[in-house]
Amino acid sequence: MRSLIDILELSVEELESLIAKAEDIIANPEKYAHKCDGKKLATLFFEPSTRTRLSFEAAMYELGGNVLGFSEAQSSSAAKGESVADTAKTVSCYADIIAMRHPKEGAPLVASMNASVPIINAGDGGHNHPTQTLADLLTIHREKGRLNNLTVGLCGDLKFGRTVHSLIAALSRYTGIKFVLISPLELKLPDYVKESLKKNGIEFFETADLEAVMPELDILYMTRVQRERFFNEEDYLRLKDSYILTSEKLVHAKKDLSILHPLPRVNEISVAIDNDPRACYFKQVLNGKFMRMALILMLLEVE
């Protein structure tokens, strides 16, 4: 039995295999409509979510399976003080696979050590979000036809952004990747992530100026400044509008730039850009469902 807690648990070969499977699901949905007949997915969401939770549920339904679970901690026994370990053991009795989101870093790992079914980390605090990264990789692969030789701009909250940390980890294993890290001083990428990039000889560059680096980017990954990760409201209000992507800022961007965003968007991408052919963030949402379908099949060992 295998779980997915961190994107680095998947080898490059496995990532390629999941992308190929997702592409086949997109091309031949009817072939997969009954692959999980009789199987149940439990969604344990201790933190609010729209896309991730509904994406997992849609993925399981489209594979022919069923879904049970809760969408907030208050509607679970966690409100009575039940431990993550006990919740995992209990829910393992009812479901074949569990998707879990939790505000505490490491909670899905604890769950995986106590569950008797596979656990998928659907986001743990500011730490990791591997299935969002799978959605990102499929989107980049479909837009660019490759996952190597790319200059990737990551903009906004690079300190608390778990999607950013996971994407950097995944793309770092491909050749010819250069990261451009665009953030205010207070929201810079954590040192431990930068140390890992240095250790692996991966080129990166830090700047606070989005427009200056725009012409060299193949991918622009925008993120929101996350109110829920801040210790005080003043810091959040001061930084929340640090980067707002507008049509004017795209004047010198490449014609084939791909703009990604893990969503939800607050105001960091102008709605005027939604009609720009370079906007990929709603495609990213759909790609997330297909990659979660591929992942569920892999972890349940469904042929």
N, C-alpha and C positions, 0 to 999 in steps of 0.2 A: 504493500500500500504506500502511495506517495502523495504528499501534499505540495502546495506551492506557496511559500512564504516570502521568498525573495527572488527577484528576476534572475539573479546569478545562479540559482539552482538549475536553470535550464541552460544546456550547452548551446553553442551556436547551431549545431546540427539539429537540435530539438526546436530551436526558434524557427529555423528554415522549414522544418517539418510541419510545425503549427501554421506557419504562413501558407504553405502549400495546401494544407487541409482546409484552411479558411477560404482560400481561393476556390477550392473544389466545392465547398458548401455554397459559395456565392453562385457558382456556375450550375450546380445541380442540387438545389434545395430539396427536391422530392426524394432524392437518394438517402437523405438524412432524417426524414420526417418521423421515422419510427425507431431510430437507433437507441433511444433511451426509454422505450415503452416499459412501464412498471417501475422506473427509477424515480427517486425523490431527491430534490435539492432543498436544503434548508438555508434560508438567508437570515443570518443573525447580524442585524445592523444596530449597533449600540450608538451610532452617530448618524445624523441625517444624511440622506443620499437620494437623489432622483435617478440619474443616469445609471450608476453602477448597479443599484439594486434591481431596477426594472430591466436593465440589460441582461443580468444573470437570469432573471425570471423568464424573459422573452427567449433567451438562449435555450433554457431547459424545456420550455413549452414547444419550441420549434423542433426539438429533438424527440418530442413525443412523451417527455417526462412530466412530472408534477412538482409543485413548489409549495413549501410551507415555511413559516418563519415570522419574524417581527421586524418592525422598521424603526423602533426606538427603545432605548434601554428601559424606559419607564413601563413599557408593556411586557417586560420580561421579569424573571425572578431575580435578575441583577438588582432590581429596585429593592428587593428584600435582603440583599447582601450575598447572593449566591456567587461563588467564585467562577472564573472563566473555565477552570479545569472541570468543575462539576457540570457546568452548562454543556461543555463539549461532550462529556461522557453521556449525559442525559440525551442530548439531541442525536447522538450517534445511534441511539436505540430506534429512532424514528426515520432517519434519512440515510441515503447512500453516499451523499457528498454535502459538504457545508461550505458556504461562502460567508466570510465574517469580516465586518468592519468594526473597528474599535478605536476610541480616542487614545488609548495607551499603547505606546510602542512596545512591541513584543507580545501583545495579547494573543494574536493568531498563532504565534509560535508555541505559546503555552497550550493553547487549544489543541494544536497538532500533536503535542506530546501526550495528550490525554484522550483524544478521540480515537474511535476504532474505524473511522471512515476518513477519506481525504478532506483536508481543510484547504480552502483557497483564501489567501489574504486579500481582502477587498479594500485594503487601506488601513494602516495602523499609525495613528497620530501623524507626526511629521516625518515618519521614517520611510515607509515603503508602499508602493501601490503597483504591484507587478502586472495586474491585468489591464490597467490603464496603459502601461508600457507596451503590452502586446497590441493594444489598439493603435498606439502611436507607431509601432514598427510596421504594422500592416499598412497603415496610411502612407507612411514614407515610402514603403516598398511599392505600393500601387501608384503613387504619384511620380516617383523617381525611377522605378525599375531597379533600384539597388539600395543597399544599406551601407555602402562604403564610399570613400572619396566624396564626402559632403562637409560643407561648412554649416554648422548648426548654431544659430543664435538662440540663447535661452534668456528670456526677458521677464523681469518683475521680481517676484519673491523666490529667490534661489536659496534662502536660508531654511525656510519651513516647508518649501514645496516638495512633498514626497514624490510627486510625479516627475519632477526634474531630477531628483536623486536617482530614481529607478531608471529613467531614460539614459542618463549619463553612464550608469553602470552597464546597461545593455549595449549601447552604441560604442562604448570604449573597446569592445572586443572586435570591432571591424577596422579594417585598414583605411588610412587616409581620412580619418575623422578629425575635424578641428572644431573646438567649442569656442564660441564667443559669449562671454558671461556678462549680461547687461543688467545692472541692478544699482539701487542706491547703496551707499556704504553699509547701512544698517542691515541690509537684506542680502549681503553677499553669500556666495556658496560657502558652506562650512569648510574649515581647514582640512578635516579628515578626507573630504571628497577630493579637494585639490591635491592633497598629498598622494592619494591613490592615482590621480591623473599623471602627476610628475613621475611617480614610481614606474608607471607603465609607458612613459615616454609619449604621452598624448598631448598634442599642442592645444593650449587654451590661452585666452586673452580676456582680461577683465576691463570693463569700461562702464561709465555711467551714461554714455551718449549713444542712444539707439540710432539716431539718424546718420551719425558718422560711419557706422559699420554696416548700415543697411545694404549698400551695393554689393558686398561680398557674400551675403547670406544665400544659401540654397534652401534652408529651412528656418523659419522664425517661430519659435515656440513661446507663445505668450502665456503668462500666468497671472492670476489675481493675487492681490495682497490679501492674505487670509486673516480676517478679523478674529476668528476663533483661536488663532495661535498667539495672539498678542497678550502681553501681561497688562498693558494699560491702553486705554482708549486714545489718549493723546498721541502716542506713537503711531497708532493705526491711522488716525485722521491725518497726521502729517505726511504719511507715506503712501496712502491708498491711491492717490492719483499721480504717482511718480511717472508712470508710462501709460499714455493712452494712444493706441494706434489709430491714426486717421489716414484718409486717402492722401493727404499732403505728404505724410511721412513715407509713403510708398512710391513717391515720384521717381526716386533713384534706385528702387529695388529691381532685382532681376525680373524679367517677364515670366519666368517659370518658378519664381519663389513659391514655396508652399507654406501657408500660415496655419499653424496648429494651435490649439488651446484645449486643455483637459476639461474645461467648463466646470462649474457654472461661471459665466461671464458676469461681471458686475458692470463696469464701464470701460474696461481696459482695451476693448476693441470697439470702435465706432460701428454702429449697425449699418452704416453706409458701405462698409467693407464686405458685408454678407453677400453682396451681389458680384463681388470681384472674383473672377475665376481662380484666383490664387488662394481664396479662403477655403480651407479644408476641414474646419472644426466640426461641421455637422456630418461630413463624411466619416470623420473620426469616430463619432458616436455610433454610427451604423457598423463601422469596422470592428468596434469593441464587441458588439453582439456576436459577430462571426468568429472572432478570436476566442471569446468565452465558450462558444459552442465547441470549437476545436479542442480547447483545454479540458472541458468536461469529458469529452470522448477519450482524451488521452489519460486522464486521471482515473476514469472508471474502466479503463482498458477495454473500451468498446471497439470492436473491429468495424 
